[in-house]
Amino acid sequence: MPRDVLRFSQIVGMFGPGAMVDLPERSVVVAGLNRWEMRGPNVFRVIEEQRLSDLLELRLRDSGRIADGRKLTLKTPPVDSGRVFNVDGPGVDAIVFPTWFVCEAVEPPTGHSGDASGGATRRRRMVRWTDLIPPARKKYPDEDTGRQLDVTPIRFVGGCQDGHLQDINWHRVVHGTTACSKAMWLEETGTSGDPRDTRIACGCGRMLSLEQLYQPGRLGTCRGERPWIGGRDPNGCIHDLRLLTRSATNTYFPQVAVVISLPRADDELSRRVADHLSVLRNARSAGDISAARLFNPAIAAALEGYSDSDVFVRVQRLLAAGPVDAIADPRVAEFDVLASGRELIGENRPNALLHARTLGRDEWDPHRDQLLSGISALVEVHRLRAVACLYGFTRFEAATTTSENDLEDVGLAVRGAPLGENPDWLPAIELFGEGLFIQFNPDRILAWIDRPGTAARAAALHDGYLRWAAEKGSRVPDDRGLPYRLIHSLSHAVMSEIALDCGYPATALSERVYAVPPKAGVPGRWGLLIYTATAGTQGTLGGLVAVARRFPKVLRSALDRLRLCSNDPVCADHEPAASADDRALHGAACHGCLLIAETSCEARNLFLDRALLVRTMANGNAAFFPL
């Protein structure tokens, strides 16, 4: 029988280590990296992306997920050989989980339906993995009827916010410390799925409803079990066990870091300058770089092949980013390359990591449209490579993202769970595609921030953030700031319009927001990359690049759609500070205007407000674009 197969993008996503997967006849949890079979020729490829490796080493070492001094390698998941009976070949191991099953045959209730409404009750036997018929263990031998009953995994397991996972001890939950050897049953009434209509019952007559299982502390304390790794967390666990529906969307939130690969020459220049930054930091002009070459042979050798002006610009950018950010923040380097102003960025060849072209103003704004005055440059990205790496996961709620690097911070609201026992590699994939980069005018951004109407709107949005932070506790990131909300909102509007304009599915587009505030006289880095990229191909067909030539029309149409939402006036009147949960992070934004598929959004559809873009029914003083 052929083994079950997952695509690379599924492994580095929703079905990584620690995720529960429903197979046709079984439910399993994907094993940790230590149990993946990676031996053999051409089983995997090493993906070279040093900026991402350095960043993850820094983050995971600080959180204790990798040992000090350990170097991380990025590898593709093992490739299926295609052999039908390849039992010992490369692959991703999986462990049967949960080990409680429910018989498919419905039994009549025996004297205690417990149904207050008098409706029919479906009553099914609960059995353990060890009770099933070996070796396949797909059927249960019913002693009362002599039949072999089909079974399915039980829908409910226990978990905690640290990612731990375990079977629920149903006997203990129902009886407490009282011992009982009677059979356990799952009883269901009605068709609504209401927790009050589902009960766990014992043959002795004791029972409790699913609604009771959701009560805090009802399942006891989490034991820190990690079935994908094996054993228990050596650090233990202090959280209460919580009921988790096995197939629910909150069982697994992958933590995926993505970087856009840069031309090797740009990356190499950054590394060389960083190695000699202590000497070059005092340079005040390109002439000082020339003098440093003349009097320092080591500097001359390191910078050979690079112009003085390019070196000086790179020195200033690294100094503005700071000593850690120069290594750890991939977006700073990406923005600097895409916003360099060079007509040709990267190389125009089939296997180039990046090939882009900065358009002249006359090519995309020949009439000097006032609507485009806040945009300083457009870049056609004909080819790009994005590297996506899975480095952890959470349960119950997605990890909160940081405002500095826009990568999920492992030490915030939900601590990420490890993918293996002290791994020295992480699963990653390459994505190839195209994109459109938009650079914003920093002077126009600052002038917009200083307007009274913008300041009032910023205060209202920040009040919503403060309410959200109070609900989440103290371990939350800072508010991302108004420029981020502006660019993020524009990104969603433009992506939706591009999907209508060029035929790309909306879910095929992704965003990358650049919002780095000014530092030490260096202007802010504010930009937006909208791209489409897929694994296993060498790019796409150029439809997104072609949008650059008609960008004014696309932008105007996108903004026009936002002036009136189908949910107005409710959407326009939304008050962030009066809302609960994630709605407190929104301004005027809903599924009728700005919300898109979460797979396309880097911030889970948070930090959005169309009132920052255009005039709405409720607010007309904070719009960045004059319409």
Secondary structure per residue as TSV (DSSP state, phi and psi in degrees):
chain	resnum	aa	ss	phi	psi
A	1	M	-	360.0	131.8
A	2	P	-	-66.5	148.7
A	3	R	-	-76.0	157.2
A	4	D	-	-71.0	141.4
A	5	V	-	-122.6	138.0
A	6	L	-	-121.9	148.6
A	7	R	-	-77.7	158.9
A	8	F	H	-54.3	-46.1
A	9	S	H	-64.8	-24.4
A	10	Q	H	-76.7	-37.2
A	11	I	H	-66.5	-47.3
A	12	V	T	-87.3	64.1
A	13	G	T	178.9	-120.8
A	14	M	T	-78.9	-12.6
A	15	F	T	-124.8	42.6
A	16	G	S	-83.1	-176.7
A	17	P	T	-52.6	133.8
A	18	G	T	92.2	-7.1
A	19	A	-	-87.9	144.7
A	20	M	E	-91.6	133.0
A	21	V	E	-123.6	130.3
A	22	D	E	-87.5	112.2
A	23	L	-	-93.0	169.5
A	24	P	S	-54.5	-35.4
A	25	E	S	-128.0	12.2
A	26	R	-	-159.0	157.6
A	27	S	E	-115.5	133.7
A	28	V	E	-132.2	163.6
A	29	V	E	-114.6	131.1
A	30	V	E	-65.8	129.6
A	31	A	-	-71.2	161.2
A	32	G	-	-69.5	167.1
A	33	L	G	-59.2	-29.5
A	34	N	G	-65.4	-18.5
A	35	R	G	-107.1	5.8
A	36	W	S	-77.6	139.6
A	37	E	B	-89.2	106.5
A	38	M	-	-115.8	11.4
A	39	R	-	-87.5	152.1
A	40	G	S	117.8	161.5
A	41	P	T	-72.9	138.4
A	42	N	T	56.9	31.2
A	43	V	S	-77.4	-35.2
A	44	F	-	-148.3	167.5
A	45	R	-	-121.9	142.4
A	46	V	B	-83.4	128.7
A	47	I	-	-98.9	119.7
A	48	E	-	-88.4	112.0
A	49	E	-	-154.0	84.7
A	50	Q	H	-63.6	-37.1
A	51	R	H	-60.9	-40.1
A	52	L	H	-71.1	-40.9
A	53	S	H	-60.5	-44.6
A	54	D	H	-62.9	-42.8
A	55	L	H	-63.3	-46.0
A	56	L	H	-68.8	-36.3
A	57	E	H	-59.2	-43.9
A	58	L	H	-63.5	-48.1
A	59	R	H	-67.6	-46.5
A	60	L	H	-75.1	-29.2
A	61	R	H	-68.8	-40.6
A	62	D	H	-63.7	-30.7
A	63	S	T	-93.2	-0.2
A	64	G	T	82.7	12.1
A	65	R	S	-83.6	-19.7
A	66	I	S	-131.9	155.0
A	67	A	-	-74.2	153.9
A	68	D	T	-60.3	136.2
A	69	G	T	84.1	-7.3
A	70	R	-	-79.6	133.3
A	71	K	-	-96.7	137.8
A	72	L	-	-97.0	141.5
A	73	T	E	-116.1	143.2
A	74	L	E	-100.0	124.2
A	75	K	E	-129.2	150.5
A	76	T	-	-73.4	154.1
A	77	P	-	-60.1	159.2
A	78	P	-	-62.8	141.8
A	79	V	-	-90.6	130.8
A	80	D	-	-66.0	132.4
A	81	S	-	-76.8	-17.8
A	82	G	-	88.7	-4.9
A	83	R	-	-76.0	136.4
A	84	V	T	-68.2	-44.0
A	85	F	T	-108.6	41.0
A	86	N	-	-85.7	72.4
A	87	V	T	-68.7	-39.6
A	88	D	T	-97.4	9.5
A	89	G	S	-79.4	-176.7
A	90	P	S	-63.9	149.6
A	91	G	B	171.6	175.7
A	92	V	-	-103.4	117.7
A	93	D	-	-70.8	153.9
A	94	A	E	-143.0	149.0
A	95	I	E	-117.4	135.7
A	96	V	E	-60.6	124.6
A	97	F	-	-161.7	133.4
A	98	P	-	-76.7	170.3
A	99	T	-	-101.4	8.8
A	100	W	E	-101.1	138.4
A	101	F	E	-130.3	162.0
A	102	V	E	-122.8	130.0
A	103	C	E	-68.7	139.6
A	104	E	S	-72.6	-29.5
A	105	A	S	-67.4	133.8
A	106	V	-	-92.3	126.4
A	107	E	B	-101.6	147.5
A	108	P	-	-70.4	146.5
A	109	P	-	-65.7	149.0
A	110	T	-	-115.2	72.5
A	111	G	S	87.6	0.9
A	112	H	-	-151.8	73.6
A	113	S	-	-67.8	-32.4
A	114	G	-	66.4	15.9
A	115	D	-	-98.0	104.9
A	116	A	T	-65.7	-26.9
A	117	S	T	-82.7	-8.8
A	118	G	-	79.3	7.6
A	119	G	-	-77.8	169.7
A	120	A	-	-68.5	140.9
A	121	T	E	-113.9	127.8
A	122	R	E	-93.8	125.0
A	123	R	E	-123.2	118.8
A	124	R	E	-127.2	140.5
A	125	R	E	-71.7	137.0
A	126	M	E	-100.5	129.7
A	127	V	E	-134.3	163.9
A	128	R	E	-98.1	163.7
A	129	W	G	-56.1	-39.5
A	130	T	G	-70.0	-16.1
A	131	D	G	-83.2	-12.1
A	132	L	S	-82.1	160.5
A	133	I	-	-75.8	118.7
A	134	P	T	-76.4	161.4
A	135	P	T	-89.1	-20.7
A	136	A	T	-71.3	-32.2
A	137	R	-	54.1	53.3
A	138	K	-	-115.0	-6.2
A	139	K	E	-136.2	153.5
A	140	Y	E	-112.1	128.5
A	141	P	E	-80.8	105.1
A	142	D	-	-78.7	113.2
A	143	E	T	-68.6	-30.0
A	144	D	T	-71.6	-40.8
A	145	T	T	-104.5	-15.5
A	146	G	-	77.6	6.1
A	147	R	-	-91.7	159.5
A	148	Q	E	-101.9	112.9
A	149	L	E	-96.4	137.3
A	150	D	E	-68.1	149.1
A	151	V	E	-129.8	156.4
A	152	T	E	-132.1	150.4
A	153	P	E	-61.8	143.5
A	154	I	-	-66.4	148.6
A	155	R	S	-80.1	-14.3
A	156	F	E	-116.5	131.2
A	157	V	E	-132.4	178.2
A	158	G	E	-113.6	144.0
A	159	G	E	-151.8	175.3
A	160	C	-	-140.9	172.7
A	161	Q	T	-72.5	-9.6
A	162	D	T	-89.4	4.9
A	163	G	S	94.0	-3.9
A	164	H	-	-66.2	156.5
A	165	L	E	-148.3	137.9
A	166	Q	E	-159.9	159.1
A	167	D	-	-68.6	148.0
A	168	I	-	-85.1	134.5
A	169	N	-	-80.5	89.6
A	170	W	H	-64.5	-35.7
A	171	H	H	-61.4	-44.7
A	172	R	H	-68.1	-38.5
A	173	V	H	-62.2	-40.8
A	174	V	H	-80.6	-40.5
A	175	H	H	-103.4	-11.5
A	176	G	T	71.4	-132.3
A	177	T	T	-87.9	-1.9
A	178	T	-	-76.9	128.6
A	179	A	-	-79.0	140.3
A	180	C	-	-154.0	135.3
A	181	S	-	-108.6	9.0
A	182	K	S	-70.3	161.5
A	183	A	-	-70.5	151.1
A	184	M	E	-102.2	146.4
A	185	W	E	-134.1	148.3
A	186	L	E	-106.6	119.0
A	187	E	E	-113.3	132.9
A	188	E	E	-130.3	136.3
A	189	T	E	-124.5	137.5
A	190	G	S	75.6	-173.1
A	191	T	S	-124.9	5.4
A	192	S	S	-81.1	-21.8
A	193	G	-	78.1	11.7
A	194	D	-	-61.0	133.0
A	195	P	G	-56.2	-27.2
A	196	R	G	-71.6	-17.3
A	197	D	G	-96.1	4.3
A	198	T	E	-120.3	128.7
A	199	R	E	-131.8	149.2
A	200	I	E	-102.5	119.5
A	201	A	E	-124.2	149.8
A	202	C	E	-108.6	154.0
A	203	G	T	-62.7	-18.0
A	204	C	T	-80.3	-7.7
A	205	G	S	108.5	-13.6
A	206	R	-	-79.9	146.3
A	207	M	E	-158.0	166.4
A	208	L	E	-152.0	152.5
A	209	S	E	-86.7	161.5
A	210	L	H	-61.9	-32.5
A	211	E	H	-59.7	-37.4
A	212	Q	H	-68.6	-29.9
A	213	L	H	-68.5	-22.0
A	214	Y	T	-79.2	-8.3
A	215	Q	S	-66.9	137.1
A	216	P	T	-57.1	133.2
A	217	G	T	80.4	-3.7
A	218	R	T	-67.7	-29.2
A	219	L	T	-92.3	-1.0
A	220	G	-	89.6	-168.7
A	221	T	B	-89.8	141.0
A	222	C	-	-65.9	137.6
A	223	R	-	-92.1	0.9
A	224	G	-	74.6	28.3
A	225	E	B	-76.6	141.1
A	226	R	-	-131.4	80.8
A	227	P	T	-62.2	-25.5
A	228	W	T	-71.9	-23.3
A	229	I	T	-101.6	-40.0
A	230	G	-	106.9	134.0
A	231	G	S	80.8	-162.7
A	232	R	B	-115.7	159.4
A	233	D	-	-63.5	123.5
A	234	P	T	-63.1	-20.1
A	235	N	T	-86.8	-1.7
A	236	G	-	70.7	-166.6
A	237	C	-	-154.4	140.1
A	238	I	-	-110.5	2.1
A	239	H	S	-91.1	157.4
A	240	D	B	-75.3	145.8
A	241	L	-	-71.8	137.9
A	242	R	E	-120.5	147.1
A	243	L	E	-70.8	133.1
A	244	L	E	-130.9	122.3
A	245	T	E	-78.1	122.9
A	246	R	T	-54.2	-39.1
A	247	S	T	-98.2	8.8
A	248	A	S	-75.0	159.4
A	249	T	G	-72.6	-16.5
A	250	N	G	-93.0	12.1
A	251	T	G	-79.2	-20.1
A	252	Y	-	-156.4	116.9
A	253	F	E	-117.1	103.8
A	254	P	E	-69.2	145.1
A	255	Q	E	-103.1	109.6
A	256	V	E	-121.6	126.3
A	257	A	E	-100.8	135.5
A	258	V	E	-127.1	135.5
A	259	V	E	-130.4	152.6
A	260	I	E	-94.7	122.1
A	261	S	-	-65.8	142.1
A	262	L	-	-108.2	158.3
A	263	P	-	-55.9	138.5
A	264	R	H	-60.0	-30.6
A	265	A	H	-64.4	-41.0
A	266	D	H	-67.5	-42.5
A	267	D	H	-62.2	-42.0
A	268	E	H	-66.2	-39.9
A	269	L	H	-61.8	-42.7
A	270	S	H	-59.8	-43.0
A	271	R	H	-65.5	-42.0
A	272	R	H	-66.8	-41.9
A	273	V	H	-65.6	-41.4
A	274	A	H	-61.5	-34.9
A	275	D	H	-67.4	-24.0
A	276	H	T	-121.8	24.0
A	277	L	H	-65.3	-30.4
A	278	S	H	-62.6	-29.8
A	279	V	H	-86.3	-39.2
A	280	L	H	-85.5	-11.5
A	281	R	T	-63.3	-23.4
A	282	N	T	-88.7	1.8
A	283	A	-	-65.4	135.9
A	284	R	-	-111.7	-6.1
A	285	S	S	-162.5	172.0
A	286	A	H	-64.4	-27.1
A	287	G	H	-63.7	-35.0
A	288	D	H	-66.1	-33.5
A	289	I	H	-64.9	-41.3
A	290	S	H	-61.7	-40.7
A	291	A	H	-66.7	-38.2
A	292	A	H	-62.5	-39.1
A	293	R	H	-61.7	-40.2
A	294	L	H	-67.6	-39.4
A	295	F	H	-102.1	-3.0
A	296	N	-	-131.8	100.2
A	297	P	H	-59.3	-33.7
A	298	A	H	-65.3	-40.2
A	299	I	H	-65.5	-42.8
A	300	A	H	-61.0	-41.7
A	301	A	H	-69.0	-39.9
A	302	A	H	-69.0	-33.6
A	303	L	T	-100.2	10.9
A	304	E	T	-60.8	132.3
A	305	G	T	95.4	-6.4
A	306	Y	S	-116.3	141.2
A	307	S	-	-74.2	156.7
A	308	D	H	-61.8	-38.7
A	309	S	H	-66.5	-41.7
A	310	D	H	-64.4	-40.2
A	311	V	H	-64.8	-43.7
A	312	F	H	-63.0	-44.0
A	313	V	H	-60.9	-41.5
A	314	R	H	-67.5	-37.1
A	315	V	H	-60.5	-45.6
A	316	Q	H	-64.4	-38.3
A	317	R	H	-70.0	-39.5
A	318	L	H	-67.6	-37.3
A	319	L	H	-66.6	-39.3
A	320	A	H	-67.3	-34.5
A	321	A	H	-73.0	-27.2
A	322	G	-	99.2	162.4
A	323	P	T	-66.8	-32.0
A	324	V	T	-88.1	-44.0
A	325	D	H	-60.5	-29.4
A	326	A	H	-59.4	-28.0
A	327	I	H	-99.7	-39.6
A	328	A	H	-89.6	-25.9
A	329	D	-	-98.5	103.9
A	330	P	H	-70.0	-22.7
A	331	R	H	-72.9	-30.0
A	332	V	H	-61.4	-48.2
A	333	A	H	-65.5	-39.0
A	334	E	H	-62.5	-46.3
A	335	F	H	-61.4	-44.2
A	336	D	H	-60.9	-36.3
A	337	V	H	-73.7	-48.1
A	338	L	H	-68.2	-29.9
A	339	A	T	-99.4	18.3
A	340	S	S	-68.4	-20.5
A	341	G	-	84.7	-4.3
A	342	R	-	-67.9	139.6
A	343	E	S	-63.3	-43.6
A	344	L	E	-110.9	121.3
A	345	I	E	-113.3	122.9
A	346	G	E	81.5	-147.4
A	347	E	-	-133.2	144.8
A	348	N	-	-94.2	79.1
A	349	R	S	-147.0	157.2
A	350	P	T	-59.4	-34.7
A	351	N	T	-102.7	19.4
A	352	A	-	-70.0	145.9
A	353	L	S	-73.5	-32.4
A	354	L	E	-148.9	130.4
A	355	H	E	-136.8	113.3
A	356	A	E	-139.6	162.3
A	357	R	E	-139.2	124.8
A	358	T	E	-79.9	122.7
A	359	L	-	-80.9	143.4
A	360	G	-	-69.7	153.1
A	361	R	H	-58.8	-36.2
A	362	D	H	-66.9	-19.9
A	363	E	H	-78.9	-29.8
A	364	W	H	-120.7	-11.5
A	365	D	-	-141.0	62.2
A	366	P	T	-66.0	-26.9
A	367	H	T	-98.5	6.6
A	368	R	-	51.1	57.3
A	369	D	-	-63.3	130.5
A	370	Q	G	-61.2	-28.2
A	371	L	G	-62.3	-26.4
A	372	L	G	-99.1	10.0
A	373	S	T	-66.4	-23.7
A	374	G	T	-84.3	-2.5
A	375	I	E	-109.5	127.1
A	376	S	E	-98.8	-23.0
A	377	A	E	-159.8	150.7
A	378	L	E	-124.0	138.8
A	379	V	E	-127.6	124.3
A	380	E	E	-82.0	119.1
A	381	V	E	-100.7	95.9
A	382	H	E	-72.1	-30.3
A	383	R	E	-150.3	134.3
A	384	L	E	-143.6	156.9
A	385	R	E	-121.7	124.2
A	386	A	E	-107.5	137.7
A	387	V	E	-112.1	121.6
A	388	A	E	-110.9	130.0
A	389	C	E	-128.8	129.1
A	390	L	E	-85.7	125.0
A	391	Y	E	-126.9	2.5
A	392	G	E	171.1	-174.1
A	393	F	E	-160.4	165.2
A	394	T	E	-133.4	167.9
A	395	R	S	-126.4	158.0
A	396	F	S	73.7	-42.5
A	397	E	S	-150.4	147.0
A	398	A	-	-69.2	149.1
A	399	A	-	-64.6	139.6
A	400	T	-	-71.3	140.7
A	401	T	B	-93.6	156.8
A	402	T	-	-90.6	160.3
A	403	S	S	-88.1	-18.1
A	404	E	S	-80.8	-53.9
A	405	N	S	-110.7	-5.8
A	406	D	-	56.4	26.2
A	407	L	S	-111.1	149.7
A	408	E	B	-63.3	123.3
A	409	D	-	-86.1	125.8
A	410	V	T	-72.4	-10.4
A	411	G	T	-112.9	24.1
A	412	L	S	-103.1	-135.0
A	413	A	S	-57.7	-40.0
A	414	V	S	-127.0	119.2
A	415	R	-	-74.7	128.7
A	416	G	-	-68.9	146.3
A	417	A	B	-89.8	148.6
A	418	P	-	-76.5	157.2
A	419	L	S	-90.3	-12.2
A	420	G	S	-169.0	-178.9
A	421	E	S	-84.6	96.4
A	422	N	S	51.3	61.1
A	423	P	-	-72.1	155.1
A	424	D	S	-112.0	10.0
A	425	W	E	-149.5	161.2
A	426	L	E	-134.6	146.9
A	427	P	E	-75.1	135.0
A	428	A	E	-145.2	159.4
A	429	I	E	-136.5	156.0
A	430	E	E	-99.8	137.4
A	431	L	E	-123.6	129.4
A	432	F	E	-114.1	140.8
A	433	G	E	-174.6	-149.3
A	434	E	E	-141.8	171.8
A	435	G	E	-167.6	-178.3
A	436	L	E	-136.6	122.9
A	437	F	E	-107.0	131.6
A	438	I	E	-117.0	122.0
A	439	Q	E	-104.9	130.5
A	440	F	E	-95.0	150.1
A	441	N	-	-75.5	114.4
A	442	P	H	-63.4	-32.8
A	443	D	H	-65.9	-40.2
A	444	R	H	-68.1	-36.1
A	445	I	H	-63.1	-45.6
A	446	L	H	-66.6	-39.9
A	447	A	H	-64.1	-38.7
A	448	W	H	-65.6	-40.5
A	449	I	H	-61.4	-35.9
A	450	D	T	-78.9	-7.4
A	451	R	S	-68.9	141.5
A	452	P	H	-58.5	-41.0
A	453	G	H	-64.4	-37.5
A	454	T	H	-67.5	-41.0
A	455	A	H	-62.2	-39.6
A	456	A	H	-65.0	-41.8
A	457	R	H	-66.6	-38.5
A	458	A	H	-61.2	-38.9
A	459	A	H	-64.9	-40.1
A	460	A	H	-65.9	-41.9
A	461	L	H	-67.6	-37.5
A	462	H	H	-68.4	-34.5
A	463	D	H	-60.8	-38.7
A	464	G	H	-64.5	-40.7
A	465	Y	H	-61.4	-41.6
A	466	L	H	-63.0	-37.0
A	467	R	H	-65.8	-43.5
A	468	W	H	-62.1	-42.9
A	469	A	H	-63.5	-36.6
A	470	A	H	-65.2	-35.6
A	471	E	H	-70.6	-34.9
A	472	K	H	-83.8	-17.9
A	473	G	-	98.0	-169.4
A	474	S	S	-81.0	-20.5
A	475	R	-	-88.7	66.6
A	476	V	-	-132.5	156.3
A	477	P	-	-76.8	168.9
A	478	D	-	-69.6	158.0
A	479	D	-	-58.6	138.9
A	480	R	-	-72.5	-13.5
A	481	G	-	94.5	161.2
A	482	L	H	-67.9	-43.4
A	483	P	H	-58.1	-38.2
A	484	Y	H	-62.4	-46.4
A	485	R	H	-60.3	-40.5
A	486	L	H	-60.9	-52.4
A	487	I	H	-68.8	-38.2
A	488	H	H	-64.3	-41.4
A	489	S	H	-65.4	-42.3
A	490	L	H	-63.1	-38.3
A	491	S	H	-57.6	-46.6
A	492	H	H	-65.2	-39.8
A	493	A	H	-65.4	-43.8
A	494	V	H	-70.5	-38.9
A	495	M	H	-61.9	-41.7
A	496	S	H	-64.3	-38.4
A	497	E	H	-71.1	-38.5
A	498	I	H	-63.2	-38.6
A	499	A	H	-60.6	-34.9
A	500	L	H	-78.1	-33.2
A	501	D	H	-79.4	-45.0
A	502	C	H	-112.1	0.3
A	503	G	-	90.4	-2.3
A	504	Y	-	-68.8	138.9
A	505	P	-	-60.8	142.9
A	506	A	G	-59.6	-32.9
A	507	T	G	-73.9	-11.9
A	508	A	G	-83.5	-12.8
A	509	L	-	-95.5	146.4
A	510	S	E	-133.0	162.0
A	511	E	E	-123.0	156.5
A	512	R	E	-145.2	108.4
A	513	V	E	-95.3	131.3
A	514	Y	E	-111.7	115.2
A	515	A	E	-143.9	77.8
A	516	V	E	-106.9	118.0
A	517	P	-	-66.3	159.8
A	518	P	-	-65.2	148.9
A	519	K	B	-140.2	134.1
A	520	A	T	46.3	47.6
A	521	G	T	82.9	-5.6
A	522	V	B	-89.4	126.5
A	523	P	-	-63.1	158.3
A	524	G	-	-63.6	149.2
A	525	R	E	-99.7	102.8
A	526	W	E	-125.8	116.2
A	527	G	E	-159.2	175.2
A	528	L	E	-146.6	129.1
A	529	L	E	-114.2	118.2
A	530	I	E	-106.0	125.0
A	531	Y	E	-143.5	162.5
A	532	T	E	-128.8	133.4
A	533	A	E	-151.6	143.3
A	534	T	E	-134.2	156.1
A	535	A	T	-84.4	149.1
A	536	G	T	79.6	10.0
A	537	T	S	-129.3	171.8
A	538	Q	S	-107.2	32.4
A	539	G	-	123.6	-170.0
A	540	T	-	-124.6	-164.1
A	541	L	-	-99.9	5.5
A	542	G	S	90.4	4.5
A	543	G	T	-66.1	-34.1
A	544	L	T	-74.0	-38.5
A	545	V	G	-61.6	-37.9
A	546	A	G	-65.1	-19.0
A	547	V	G	-64.7	-28.7
A	548	A	G	-56.7	-38.2
A	549	R	G	-69.4	-25.7
A	550	R	G	-117.6	30.6
A	551	F	H	-59.6	-39.7
A	552	P	H	-56.3	-42.1
A	553	K	H	-66.0	-42.8
A	554	V	H	-64.7	-43.6
A	555	L	H	-64.4	-46.7
A	556	R	H	-62.0	-42.1
A	557	S	H	-65.1	-40.5
A	558	A	H	-63.2	-42.6
A	559	L	H	-71.2	-36.3
A	560	D	H	-59.9	-37.2
A	561	R	H	-66.5	-25.3
A	562	L	H	-84.6	-13.4
A	563	R	S	-66.0	-29.6
A	564	L	S	-136.9	122.9
A	565	C	-	-99.6	148.6
A	566	S	T	-64.9	-15.8
A	567	N	T	-101.6	9.4
A	568	D	T	-70.2	148.7
A	569	P	T	-84.9	-1.9
A	570	V	T	-60.8	-44.6
A	571	C	T	-65.5	-48.5
A	572	A	T	-65.5	-30.9
A	573	D	T	-87.0	1.3
A	574	H	-	-59.1	130.8
A	575	E	-	-108.6	112.6
A	576	P	G	-57.2	-42.3
A	577	A	G	-69.6	-17.2
A	578	A	G	-95.9	7.4
A	579	S	-	-110.2	161.7
A	580	A	-	-111.3	164.3
A	581	D	G	57.6	-146.5
A	582	D	G	-69.7	-17.8
A	583	R	G	-63.3	-19.7
A	584	A	G	-70.4	-15.8
A	585	L	G	-92.5	-0.2
A	586	H	-	-101.0	151.1
A	587	G	S	-99.8	-124.8
A	588	A	S	-83.0	92.4
A	589	A	-	-157.5	133.9
A	590	C	-	-157.4	-176.2
A	591	H	T	-69.7	-13.6
A	592	G	T	-85.9	-10.1
A	593	C	T	-135.2	-59.7
A	594	L	T	-113.0	-23.7
A	595	L	-	-72.5	136.7
A	596	I	-	-129.0	-177.5
A	597	A	-	-60.6	133.5
A	598	E	T	-66.2	-20.3
A	599	T	T	-69.0	-19.9
A	600	S	T	-93.5	-14.7
A	601	C	-	-102.3	137.6
A	602	E	T	-84.8	-8.7
A	603	A	T	-129.7	29.8
A	604	R	T	53.4	38.7
A	605	N	T	60.9	34.5
A	606	L	-	-108.3	167.5
A	607	F	S	59.1	55.8
A	608	L	-	-126.5	145.3
A	609	D	-	-166.6	111.1
A	610	R	G	-74.5	-14.6
A	611	A	G	-67.2	-17.3
A	612	L	G	-79.3	-16.2
A	613	L	T	-98.3	-49.3
A	614	V	S	-137.4	168.4
A	615	R	-	-71.0	135.3
A	616	T	-	-115.6	178.5
A	617	M	S	-62.0	-28.5
A	618	A	S	-105.8	-18.3
A	619	N	-	-146.9	125.2
A	620	G	-	-127.8	10.5
A	621	N	S	-108.7	-2.0
A	622	A	S	-114.9	6.5
A	623	A	-	-70.2	130.5
A	624	F	S	-78.4	-35.6
A	625	F	S	-97.5	129.1
A	626	P	-	-79.2	112.6
A	627	L	-	-127.1	360.0
